[in-house]
Amino acid sequence: MIIRSLKFIKSFIEYFACCLYDMLKGFYFSNMVFKRSKDKRVLGSNIMINLHRIEKGLTLRNVKPLFGKWFFGKLFQDLKSFEEINGSDYPQNISISALSEYKKFHLEKNISEEKYPLNLIEKEDTRALSGTKKVEEYNSSINSENHFFSLARSRSSIRNFSAKANLEDVKKAVALAIKTPSVCNRQPWKVHYYQNKHEIESLLKYQNGNLGFRDNIPGLIIITGNLKEMEFSYERHQIFTEGGLFSMTLIYALHSLGIGTCCLNWCSKPLNDWKAHKAAGIPQDQEIIMYLAVGMYEKDIKTTISPKKPLTDVLHVN
């Protein structure tokens, strides 16, 4: 009994120390508390968050005029700060063409150029914001010689769906995703698939970022990882590594079968997380990794281009 108690105390202290380490590191290095307004990467990240909001808004089926006014002030402040420090030569992944497209949309709707925030948009950026592609074009693009490269390059997040995905195809994709590598082959992942419209809309209320297209999501997958299958304190991040690997495999598998997806992040406060578990009927020992909207593509698909970082910014060869 004493030995068991000592092991429990030891495990508790180890886990507490690990969590404290994570907390202090995240507290210090993240941009939550120490606002690094002069840091190029922090500014670039903040700019990309708000530019992507514009991109995403412009791809919705029913675009709301003058959407996003609440964050435009911060966006232009960050753009100004970036130019003061680094000049107007934005990194490859920062394309302000979203602003040009935003302005063009409103002018075509005969909304006055003087109306905020249109009057703040002065610069032009010819880099593409978004485009359309048809299912036929998608099918031909992944049947080339290098199947995986074409598959990965052709995939985009879809926010306009035409119908539910075929259940057998979803099962086929999940079966393939189970082949994902897993530490000690434990495979802690679970897939919860919801097809009832009212249930989907209820569950989406707990996820931040789907409001503009919530009513157009015919299927929702919630990917979880079972905490009971994690053995040691130093495996505290493993459930998310496993879940992330599994999620990406599933996304590509669905895409290969002609099923569109939109990745919905799960950055949730504790109470919200608890409520989502309860509403979804998911046991609390299953950590929610992410939401995934799924369905069939519309004939003409409008997506964001979402420019990516250059290889030199990502790959460091030692």
C-alpha atoms as one frame of an Amber mdcrd trajectory, in Angstrom:
protein
   0.000   0.000   0.000   2.822   2.381   0.932   4.758   1.546  -2.246   1.659
   2.143  -4.357   1.067   5.493  -2.632   4.673   6.552  -3.205   4.412   5.628
  -6.898   1.225   7.690  -7.144   2.893  10.715  -5.542   5.948  10.312  -7.768
   3.792  10.125 -10.918   1.765  13.151  -9.796   4.891  15.240  -9.166   6.386
  14.237 -12.522   3.217  15.116 -14.403   2.851  18.402 -12.535   6.470  19.306
 -13.337   5.900  18.534 -17.029   2.745  20.657 -17.142   4.468  23.500 -15.279
   7.342  23.368 -17.767   4.863  23.562 -20.677   2.970  26.398 -19.030   6.052
  28.525 -18.331   7.472  27.972 -21.805   4.164  28.770 -23.493   3.572  31.746
 -21.212   6.975  33.243 -21.980   7.457  32.467 -25.666   3.910  32.862 -26.989
   2.449  36.230 -27.854  -0.280  35.958 -25.191   1.350  38.145 -22.529   4.590
  39.576 -23.856   3.413  41.429 -26.954   6.390  41.394 -29.301   5.081  44.087
 -31.614   8.509  44.600 -33.228   9.161  40.955 -33.992   8.948  40.160 -37.722
   7.548  36.658 -37.180   4.932  37.794 -34.663   3.772  40.601 -36.939   3.703
  38.263 -39.926   1.655  35.730 -37.999  -0.855  38.355 -36.835  -1.187  39.721
 -40.369  -1.757  36.252 -41.822  -4.503  35.499 -39.276  -6.531  38.518 -40.350
  -5.775  38.208 -44.074  -6.991  34.614 -43.940 -10.209  35.821 -42.319 -10.743
  37.993 -45.395  -9.863  35.147 -47.782 -12.224  32.785 -46.017 -15.054  35.324
 -45.961 -14.772  35.899 -49.697 -15.162  32.188 -50.484 -18.503  31.818 -48.684
 -21.658  31.227 -50.669 -23.288  34.398 -49.306 -20.618  37.022 -48.649 -21.714
  39.582 -46.077 -20.901  43.168 -47.215 -18.309  44.987 -45.087 -17.616  41.867
 -43.064 -14.606  41.943 -40.742 -14.722  45.622 -39.801 -13.851  44.723 -36.215
 -10.337  43.480 -37.076  -9.392  45.838 -39.916  -7.938  48.443 -37.553  -5.545
  45.897 -36.054  -4.653  44.542 -39.506  -3.655  47.948 -40.871  -1.765  48.773
 -37.698   0.254  45.553 -38.061   0.869  46.170 -41.780   2.172  49.652 -40.954
   4.444  48.308 -38.197   5.769  45.604 -40.522   6.632  48.173 -43.201   8.358
  50.443 -40.674  10.619  47.583 -39.591  11.019  45.500 -42.739   9.811  47.617
 -45.642   6.970  46.619 -47.979   8.685  43.442 -49.171   6.369  40.952 -47.472
   7.382  37.312 -47.060   6.152  34.873 -49.691   3.293  33.638 -47.492   1.888
  37.137 -46.923  -0.151  38.217 -49.922  -2.271  41.318 -49.405  -4.188  40.469
 -52.561  -6.987  39.576 -50.150  -7.429  43.304 -49.546  -7.580  44.054 -53.255
 -10.142  41.301 -53.737 -12.149  42.591 -50.777 -12.243  46.085 -52.250 -13.101
  44.796 -55.734 -16.038  42.786 -54.343 -17.524  45.843 -52.640 -17.041  48.180
 -55.577 -18.819  45.659 -57.824 -21.695  45.798 -55.326 -21.719  49.617 -55.621
 -20.731  50.079 -51.983 -19.100  53.493 -51.571 -15.299  53.485 -51.559 -15.332
  56.019 -48.716 -17.060  53.589 -46.376 -14.815  52.084 -43.717 -12.720  49.992
 -44.152 -12.599  50.385 -47.953 -10.998  53.815 -47.704  -7.964  52.261 -45.979
  -7.202  49.882 -48.824  -4.724  51.629 -51.082  -2.095  49.082 -52.071  -2.549
  46.593 -54.859  -1.160  43.074 -54.869  -1.465  41.026 -58.030  -0.774  37.692
 -56.350  -3.822  35.448 -56.520  -6.261  35.273 -53.622  -8.658  32.565 -54.666
  -9.838  30.598 -57.617 -12.376  28.057 -58.748 -11.841  24.505 -59.840 -14.258
  21.895 -61.043 -14.584  18.324 -59.857 -13.589  17.121 -63.331 -10.391  19.168
 -63.138  -9.685  17.807 -59.670 -10.139  14.210 -60.837  -7.743  14.660 -63.743
  -5.183  16.451 -61.576  -4.711  13.497 -59.241  -4.436  10.909 -61.992  -1.019
  12.077 -63.128   2.254  10.170 -62.838   3.093  11.290 -59.283  -0.214  10.640
 -57.601   0.614  11.807 -54.065   2.281  15.095 -55.052  -0.707  15.957 -57.251
  -3.122  14.876 -54.537  -1.470  17.034 -51.887  -1.158  20.081 -54.141  -4.769
  19.871 -55.314  -6.324  19.737 -51.839  -7.888  22.872 -50.339 -10.321  23.485
 -47.507 -13.893  23.511 -48.818 -16.644  25.605 -47.276 -19.396  25.029 -49.843
 -20.720  21.477 -50.068 -23.370  20.025 -52.371 -24.374  16.886 -50.436 -23.404
  14.350 -47.788 -20.468  12.064 -48.443 -21.189   8.433 -49.152 -20.900   6.573
 -45.831 -19.055   3.645 -47.421 -16.449   6.030 -48.799 -16.012   7.615 -45.363
 -15.524   4.152 -43.886 -12.978   3.367 -46.597 -11.039   6.567 -45.792 -11.028
   5.865 -42.052  -9.849   2.301 -42.694  -6.906   3.689 -44.666  -6.125   6.290
 -41.986  -5.775   3.501 -39.423  -2.503   2.690 -41.239  -1.062   5.910 -39.740
   2.154   5.424 -37.714   1.578   5.283 -33.962   3.917   5.143 -30.976   4.272
   1.500 -29.931   1.404   0.831 -32.368  -1.128   1.904 -29.701  -3.462   3.649
 -32.186  -5.337   5.787 -29.614  -7.508   7.596 -32.163 -11.288   7.526 -32.491
 -13.501   8.962 -35.241 -16.970  10.252 -34.400 -19.042  10.922 -37.526 -22.247
  12.996 -37.348 -24.748  13.293 -40.217 -27.828  14.794 -38.526 -28.094  18.473
 -39.481 -29.442  19.683 -36.129 -26.825  17.731 -34.201 -24.055  19.083 -36.432
 -25.204  22.682 -35.947 -25.359  22.125 -32.192 -21.812  20.725 -32.055 -20.418
  23.470 -34.285 -21.451  26.083 -31.708 -18.518  24.938 -29.591 -15.969  25.468
 -32.386 -14.692  28.936 -33.236 -14.440  29.703 -36.952 -17.398  28.118 -38.776
 -20.133  30.726 -38.315 -20.194  31.893 -41.937 -20.823  28.413 -43.395 -22.180
  26.410 -40.451 -25.533  25.744 -42.110 -23.807  24.328 -45.201 -21.923  21.477
 -43.497 -23.622  18.128 -44.276 -21.243  15.940 -42.271 -19.005  16.482 -39.259
 -16.136  14.328 -38.017 -14.682  14.788 -34.543 -11.292  13.132 -34.181 -10.255
  12.201 -30.650  -7.400  10.442 -28.893  -7.866   8.180 -25.890  -5.854   9.465
 -22.925  -6.074   6.056 -21.259  -3.613   4.773 -23.834  -0.899   7.238 -22.805
   1.344   5.662 -20.178   3.887   8.212 -18.895   4.043  11.904 -17.944   6.488
  12.655 -20.769   3.887  11.401 -23.277   1.589  14.342 -22.490   1.911  15.720
 -26.044   1.806  12.375 -27.779  -1.977  12.214 -28.023  -1.912  15.342 -30.211
   1.002  14.088 -32.310  -0.827  10.816 -32.910  -4.114  12.600 -33.571  -2.506
  15.082 -35.950  -0.836  12.359 -37.999  -4.077  10.394 -38.174  -6.116  13.483
 -39.110  -3.899  14.375 -42.058  -3.946  10.830 -43.376  -7.746  10.825 -43.113
  -8.007  14.183 -44.896  -5.897  12.978 -47.823  -7.803   9.685 -47.949 -11.124
  11.536 -48.151  -9.737  13.891 -50.808  -8.549  10.941 -52.902 -12.144   9.662
 -52.906 -13.526  13.011 -54.089 -14.777  14.087 -50.660 -14.204  17.690 -49.657
 -13.048  18.664 -46.165 -12.501  21.750 -44.067 -10.199  21.513 -41.053 -11.727
  23.172 -37.984  -9.287  23.777 -35.148 -10.021  22.811 -31.572  -8.528  25.640
 -29.499 -10.994  25.515 -26.648 -11.360  26.722 -23.075 -11.859  23.967 -20.457
 -15.585  24.583 -19.866 -16.280  24.707 -23.601 -14.341  21.478 -24.097 -16.361
  19.777 -21.345 -19.659  20.966 -22.857 -18.652  19.745 -26.324 -17.818  16.309
 -24.963 -21.201  16.124 -23.279 -23.139  17.364 -26.331 -21.286  14.993 -28.661
 -21.632  11.984 -26.372 -17.839  11.607 -26.275 -16.292  10.280 -23.030 -14.103
  12.800 -21.206 -11.105  10.458 -21.436 -11.067  11.050 -25.205  -9.173  14.254
 -25.978 -10.706  16.191 -28.878  -8.007  16.725 -31.501 -10.010  18.584 -34.157
 -13.310  18.959 -36.009 -13.485  18.128 -39.710 -16.323  19.275 -41.975 -16.936
  16.736 -44.766 -19.158  16.564 -47.832 -19.277  16.430 -51.603 -17.818  19.229
 -53.692 -20.057  21.677 -55.478 -19.609  21.738 -59.270 -17.612  24.958 -59.119
 -15.390  25.116 -56.048 -14.179  28.461 -54.775 -11.252  28.159 -52.386  -8.580
  30.323 -50.834  -5.107  30.068 -52.341  -3.537  30.736 -48.917   0.080  31.389
 -50.022   2.638  29.265 -48.185   6.058  30.001 -46.744   9.061  29.415 -49.015
  11.040  26.186 -48.620  14.070  28.116 -47.310  11.989  29.421 -44.416  10.894
  25.914 -43.410  13.754  23.529 -44.249  17.020  23.907 -42.297  19.700  21.455
 -43.381  22.406  20.883 -40.762
